[in-house]
Amino acid sequence: MYDALVVGAGPVGSYLAYRLGKLGYRVVVFERRPRVGDAVCCTGIIGKECFDRFPVANNAVLAQANSAKFFTPSGRYLRLSKETVQACIVDRVVFDRALAQKAQEAGAEYRVSSKVEDIVISSDCAEAVVDCRGVRSDVKGRIALLSNGFGGSLSQKLGLGVISDFVLGTQAEVNVGKLDEVEVYFGQKVAPGFFAWLVPTSQGKALAGLLSRRSPGLCLKNLLSTLLAQGKIISAEDKIVYGVVPITPLPKTYKERVVVVGDAAGQVKPTTGGGIYYGLLCADIAAEVIHEALAADDLSARRLSSYEKRWRKKLSKELQVGYWARKLYEKLNDNQIERIFDIVHEDNIHETLLRSPDFSFDWHSDSILRALKDKPLSRAVRSVTMFSPPPRK
């Protein structure tokens, strides 16, 4: 019997397998796709804080970023820039596979083309019902760790509830001429309720994509047409990838012999949809709690509840304030977006935030609350119909 069954070989699952493998536990990772890293819909932008803290392979880094342009619906833009590197743009395939290799070097076993269809909990084990290319098998472990992304049914089957809010994402690789920094586009016609991006990756290549509540494919087609007409891209590749991003957490992320981590748990920034860093932070917490539980041979819900208490304590403010900002933005029309950009520019709010000692690429709540201390911006926010103030804790 295995010590841990890990469902999903994304960055969070592989990092968790690596941590537990290094501690001497027998770990198996199930990945439903034929290869780790296949069909990933992600820009691959991770903050420098994440890069410095976690084992990111140097050969996965395509570019570094210390600036970005933010475009209004009418095409005007604000440029934000710092002297130091704020983020790295990574090749997600290389990134994911490097983490999987580290986990395997630590002793974890990987089974690809293996879909976990059910998890059965008994008094002495967690049993995964696995379909591998049409062949069914039952695999036992002392604990099951779900890191299988958003959209699976396992959490619901286990009585942990469902994630209540999510957004659709789509992205394509494009050919570009000169593009030396990230560009972000706002507007209800560009990406309804959310935003679009153009991210340089390697020489002559970039990723163009967006998040949207509805019709992401049509929105991406329109975005690519606009970028082509503007001369920002030369052509787009045929391959378009889609994904679903949770922007609220799972109601409960543990039970007897089960822990849920990463996108599967909704440990994602509601502002940007980025989940790698928060997922890895929570994987660290999970590894510590699981190690203590396995060592004590106590995999009860009571013992594992400290995982949820600890990760919510760490991320609660970010998730609450970020989700408030996300819902506010969705209510804005293009004229209101333009007005907010005007206020930010006129009152130099963006430069004030950049100079603030608590400015962070990954932690947004303090910047949001600090920006709202600007009276014109606060009045503009309050003018949005029936909108309550942001949470402060």
CORQUIDA-V251416 format. One record per residue. N is the residue number from 1. PHI is phi in radians with two decimals (NA if undefined). OMEGA is omega as a letter, one per 40 degrees, with the letter a starting at -180 (none if undefined). NEAR is the number of other ideal C-beta (glycine too) atoms within 12 Angstrom. Layout:
BEGIN
N_PHI_OMEGA_NEAR ; N_PHI_OMEGA_NEAR
END
This chain:
BEGIN
1_NA_i_20 ; 2_-1.35_i_30 ; 3_-1.35_a_33 ; 4_-2.43_i_48 ; 5_-1.82_a_48 ; 6_-1.83_a_55 ; 7_-1.79_i_48 ; 8_1.89_a_46 ; 9_-1.91_i_45 ; 10_-1.30_a_46 ; 11_-0.99_a_50 ; 12_-1.22_i_48 ; 13_-1.09_a_50 ; 14_-1.19_i_46 ; 15_-1.16_i_47 ; 16_-1.11_i_55 ; 17_-1.11_i_50 ; 18_-1.10_a_36 ; 19_-1.05_a_38 ; 20_-1.25_i_44 ; 21_-1.09_i_33 ; 22_-1.10_i_21 ; 23_-1.46_i_23 ; 24_1.68_a_16 ; 25_-1.51_i_33 ; 26_-1.53_a_25 ; 27_-2.19_i_44 ; 28_-2.19_a_39 ; 29_-2.01_i_49 ; 30_-1.82_i_44 ; 31_-2.17_a_37 ; 32_-1.25_i_30 ; 33_-1.45_a_25 ; 34_-1.14_a_17 ; 35_-2.42_i_17 ; 36_-1.13_i_37 ; 37_1.58_a_30 ; 38_-1.22_i_21 ; 39_0.93_i_22 ; 40_-1.56_i_34 ; 41_-1.83_a_34 ; 42_-2.79_i_39 ; 43_-1.27_a_46 ; 44_1.37_i_40 ; 45_-1.52_i_41 ; 46_-2.22_a_40 ; 47_-1.18_i_36 ; 48_-1.06_i_26 ; 49_-1.06_i_24 ; 50_-1.17_a_34 ; 51_-1.04_a_30 ; 52_-1.29_a_18 ; 53_-1.55_a_18 ; 54_-2.00_a_33 ; 55_-1.33_i_27 ; 56_-1.63_a_35 ; 57_-1.14_a_25 ; 58_-1.04_a_15 ; 59_-1.30_i_14 ; 60_-1.49_a_30 ; 61_-1.42_i_27 ; 62_-1.58_a_31 ; 63_-2.83_i_29 ; 64_-2.09_a_27 ; 65_-2.32_i_36 ; 66_-2.22_a_23 ; 67_-2.68_i_27 ; 68_-2.78_i_33 ; 69_-1.90_a_27 ; 70_-2.00_a_30 ; 71_-1.74_i_32 ; 72_-1.39_i_30 ; 73_-1.01_a_28 ; 74_-1.50_i_18 ; 75_1.79_i_22 ; 76_-1.26_a_20 ; 77_-2.53_i_24 ; 78_-1.92_i_29 ; 79_-1.90_i_22 ; 80_-1.88_a_30 ; 81_-2.54_i_21 ; 82_-2.16_i_25 ; 83_-1.24_a_9 ; 84_-1.72_i_17 ; 85_-1.11_a_22 ; 86_-1.83_a_29 ; 87_-2.70_i_37 ; 88_-2.05_i_35 ; 89_-1.83_a_38 ; 90_-1.94_i_41 ; 91_-1.38_a_30 ; 92_-1.10_i_37 ; 93_-1.13_i_28 ; 94_-1.11_a_26 ; 95_-1.03_a_40 ; 96_-1.10_a_39 ; 97_-1.23_i_30 ; 98_-1.16_i_29 ; 99_-1.15_i_43 ; 100_-1.11_i_41 ; 101_-1.13_i_27 ; 102_-1.08_i_30 ; 103_-1.12_i_40 ; 104_-1.16_i_25 ; 105_-1.12_i_17 ; 106_-1.48_i_28 ; 107_1.90_a_24 ; 108_-1.25_i_39 ; 109_-1.69_i_28 ; 110_-2.01_i_34 ; 111_-2.19_a_34 ; 112_-1.60_a_25 ; 113_0.92_a_21 ; 114_-2.16_a_33 ; 115_-1.66_i_28 ; 116_-1.48_a_43 ; 117_-1.58_a_24 ; 118_-2.80_i_26 ; 119_-2.18_a_40 ; 120_-1.92_a_26 ; 121_-1.77_i_30 ; 122_-2.19_a_17 ; 123_-1.17_a_12 ; 124_-2.06_a_16 ; 125_-2.93_i_25 ; 126_-1.94_a_38 ; 127_-2.03_i_27 ; 128_-1.62_i_41 ; 129_-1.64_a_26 ; 130_-2.03_i_33 ; 131_-1.92_i_20 ; 132_-2.06_a_22 ; 133_0.93_i_14 ; 134_1.56_i_10 ; 135_-1.77_a_13 ; 136_-1.62_i_16 ; 137_-2.55_i_20 ; 138_-2.00_a_22 ; 139_-2.12_a_34 ; 140_-1.78_i_26 ; 141_-2.61_i_40 ; 142_-1.31_i_37 ; 143_-2.60_i_50 ; 144_-1.95_a_51 ; 145_-2.06_a_56 ; 146_-1.63_i_50 ; 147_-2.34_a_50 ; 148_-1.67_i_38 ; 149_1.31_a_41 ; 150_-1.49_i_40 ; 151_1.86_i_22 ; 152_-1.30_a_32 ; 153_-1.74_a_22 ; 154_-1.08_a_40 ; 155_-1.07_i_41 ; 156_-1.16_i_21 ; 157_-1.04_a_21 ; 158_-1.49_i_33 ; 159_1.42_a_20 ; 160_-1.67_i_32 ; 161_1.58_i_23 ; 162_-2.29_i_26 ; 163_-1.31_a_35 ; 164_-1.45_a_15 ; 165_-2.45_a_26 ; 166_-2.71_a_30 ; 167_-2.39_a_40 ; 168_-1.65_i_33 ; 169_-2.24_i_40 ; 170_-2.61_a_37 ; 171_-2.76_i_42 ; 172_-2.45_i_36 ; 173_-1.42_a_34 ; 174_-2.26_i_35 ; 175_-1.65_a_26 ; 176_-2.26_i_31 ; 177_-1.54_i_19 ; 178_-1.70_i_14 ; 179_-2.51_a_32 ; 180_-1.95_i_22 ; 181_-2.69_a_29 ; 182_-1.16_i_39 ; 183_-2.15_a_38 ; 184_-2.16_a_35 ; 185_-2.08_i_41 ; 186_-1.98_i_37 ; 187_2.52_a_34 ; 188_-1.24_i_28 ; 189_-1.50_a_24 ; 190_-1.38_a_38 ; 191_-2.59_a_40 ; 192_-0.88_i_31 ; 193_1.44_a_33 ; 194_-2.40_a_39 ; 195_-2.72_i_37 ; 196_-2.13_a_41 ; 197_-2.56_i_44 ; 198_-2.37_a_42 ; 199_-2.10_i_39 ; 200_-1.17_a_35 ; 201_-2.03_i_36 ; 202_-2.43_a_21 ; 203_-0.97_i_14 ; 204_1.36_a_16 ; 205_-2.21_i_26 ; 206_-2.69_i_38 ; 207_-1.95_i_45 ; 208_-1.98_a_45 ; 209_-2.86_a_47 ; 210_-2.85_i_48 ; 211_-1.99_a_45 ; 212_-2.78_i_37 ; 213_-1.28_a_24 ; 214_-2.53_i_18 ; 215_0.80_a_19 ; 216_-1.10_i_33 ; 217_-1.10_i_21 ; 218_-1.16_i_20 ; 219_-1.08_i_37 ; 220_-1.16_i_35 ; 221_-1.01_i_23 ; 222_-1.15_i_25 ; 223_-1.08_a_43 ; 224_-1.09_i_37 ; 225_-1.10_i_19 ; 226_-1.15_a_28 ; 227_-1.11_i_35 ; 228_-1.16_i_22 ; 229_-1.12_i_12 ; 230_-1.40_a_20 ; 231_1.38_a_13 ; 232_-1.36_i_32 ; 233_-2.19_a_31 ; 234_-1.65_i_21 ; 235_-2.87_i_21 ; 236_-2.06_i_29 ; 237_-1.24_a_19 ; 238_-1.25_a_10 ; 239_-1.35_i_16 ; 240_-2.04_i_27 ; 241_-1.95_a_27 ; 242_-2.16_i_26 ; 243_-2.73_i_31 ; 244_-2.18_a_28 ; 245_-2.04_i_41 ; 246_-1.28_i_38 ; 247_-2.18_i_40 ; 248_-2.34_a_30 ; 249_-1.40_i_41 ; 250_-1.13_a_39 ; 251_-0.96_a_21 ; 252_-2.50_a_28 ; 253_-2.07_i_41 ; 254_-2.76_i_42 ; 255_-2.81_i_32 ; 256_-0.95_i_29 ; 257_1.11_a_36 ; 258_-2.46_i_47 ; 259_-2.39_i_55 ; 260_-2.01_a_50 ; 261_-2.39_i_53 ; 262_1.36_a_48 ; 263_-1.00_i_46 ; 264_-1.05_i_46 ; 265_-1.68_a_49 ; 266_1.30_i_45 ; 267_-1.52_a_49 ; 268_-2.36_i_45 ; 269_-1.20_i_42 ; 270_-1.17_a_41 ; 271_-1.25_a_36 ; 272_-2.07_a_36 ; 273_1.45_i_41 ; 274_-1.31_a_36 ; 275_-2.24_a_48 ; 276_-1.11_a_46 ; 277_-1.16_i_40 ; 278_-1.08_i_44 ; 279_-1.10_i_46 ; 280_-1.18_i_41 ; 281_-1.05_a_36 ; 282_-1.24_i_47 ; 283_-1.13_i_47 ; 284_-1.07_i_31 ; 285_-1.09_a_36 ; 286_-1.05_a_45 ; 287_-1.06_i_39 ; 288_-1.15_a_24 ; 289_-1.15_a_35 ; 290_-1.16_i_41 ; 291_-1.01_i_32 ; 292_-1.13_a_21 ; 293_-1.21_i_33 ; 294_-1.15_a_30 ; 295_-1.11_i_18 ; 296_-1.53_a_15 ; 297_0.91_i_14 ; 298_-2.32_a_21 ; 299_-1.82_a_36 ; 300_-1.25_i_19 ; 301_-1.06_a_24 ; 302_-1.06_a_17 ; 303_-1.15_a_27 ; 304_-1.40_a_39 ; 305_-1.10_a_23 ; 306_-1.13_i_25 ; 307_-1.03_a_39 ; 308_-1.15_i_34 ; 309_-1.04_a_19 ; 310_-1.28_a_24 ; 311_-1.25_i_38 ; 312_-1.18_i_27 ; 313_-1.08_a_17 ; 314_-1.29_a_23 ; 315_-1.93_a_35 ; 316_-0.95_a_22 ; 317_-1.08_a_23 ; 318_-1.10_a_40 ; 319_-1.19_a_37 ; 320_-1.26_a_27 ; 321_-1.17_i_31 ; 322_-1.09_i_38 ; 323_-1.22_i_34 ; 324_-1.04_i_31 ; 325_-1.11_i_34 ; 326_-1.07_a_34 ; 327_-1.19_i_28 ; 328_-1.09_a_33 ; 329_-1.04_a_34 ; 330_-1.10_a_30 ; 331_-1.48_a_23 ; 332_-1.39_i_31 ; 333_-1.60_a_21 ; 334_-1.10_i_24 ; 335_-1.12_i_18 ; 336_-1.20_i_28 ; 337_-1.09_i_36 ; 338_-1.05_a_25 ; 339_-1.11_i_24 ; 340_-1.13_i_37 ; 341_-1.05_i_30 ; 342_-1.03_a_20 ; 343_-1.11_i_27 ; 344_-1.02_a_33 ; 345_-1.21_a_24 ; 346_-1.12_a_17 ; 347_-1.63_i_23 ; 348_0.98_a_18 ; 349_-1.09_a_31 ; 350_-1.10_i_31 ; 351_-1.22_i_19 ; 352_-1.08_i_21 ; 353_-1.16_a_29 ; 354_-1.10_a_28 ; 355_-1.43_a_17 ; 356_-1.16_a_20 ; 357_-1.13_a_11 ; 358_-1.70_i_18 ; 359_-1.13_a_27 ; 360_-2.58_i_26 ; 361_-1.12_a_35 ; 362_-1.80_a_36 ; 363_-2.04_a_30 ; 364_-1.79_a_34 ; 365_-1.10_a_31 ; 366_-1.12_i_23 ; 367_-1.14_i_32 ; 368_-1.11_a_38 ; 369_-1.19_i_29 ; 370_-1.16_a_26 ; 371_-1.08_a_33 ; 372_-1.27_i_32 ; 373_-1.31_i_19 ; 374_-1.24_a_25 ; 375_-1.09_i_14 ; 376_-1.04_i_22 ; 377_-1.18_i_32 ; 378_-1.08_i_24 ; 379_-1.13_i_15 ; 380_-1.10_i_29 ; 381_-1.17_a_32 ; 382_-1.15_a_18 ; 383_-1.28_i_20 ; 384_-1.21_a_26 ; 385_-0.96_i_12 ; 386_0.96_a_9 ; 387_-2.01_a_21 ; 388_-1.45_i_14 ; 389_-1.18_a_16 ; 390_-1.26_i_30 ; 391_-1.18_a_20 ; 392_-1.88_a_15 ; 393_-2.06_none_12
END
